[in-house]
């Protein structure tokens, strides 16, 4: 984490009423992820929203491209979310 920046807070909930899988509030360094997401979709959405927080001026097409690439690399390496 960059020196002097607070960590990105991750919230989970039902985001259906927003018609979104994830949301980002760059000024608050907070993201929200729809709790119903699973597998690769969940990973890519988390990465996508984190990129928005880290690079608030990037266009959506660039965020989508980078998030998809990073998620695929991590997925191919075997990273998964597991409930403990």
C-alpha positions, 0 to 999 in steps of 0.5 A: 500500500502506498505510504500515507494512503488508507486501505481500500475498504471492501463492502459486500451486499445486494447491488441489484437495485444499482444494476451493478456487480460492483461500485467504487467511491474513489474519494472514500477509498471504498468499494462494494461488491455484490455478495452473490458473485462467485468465481472468476466474476467475483475476482474480476469485479473486485479487481475492477473496482480497486482499479477505479479507486487507484486510477479515478481518471482512467476511462471505463474501457481501460479499467475493464481491459486491465481488470480482465487481464489481471483476473485471468492471470490470477485465475490461471495461477489458481487463486480462488476465494474460499469461505473459511 
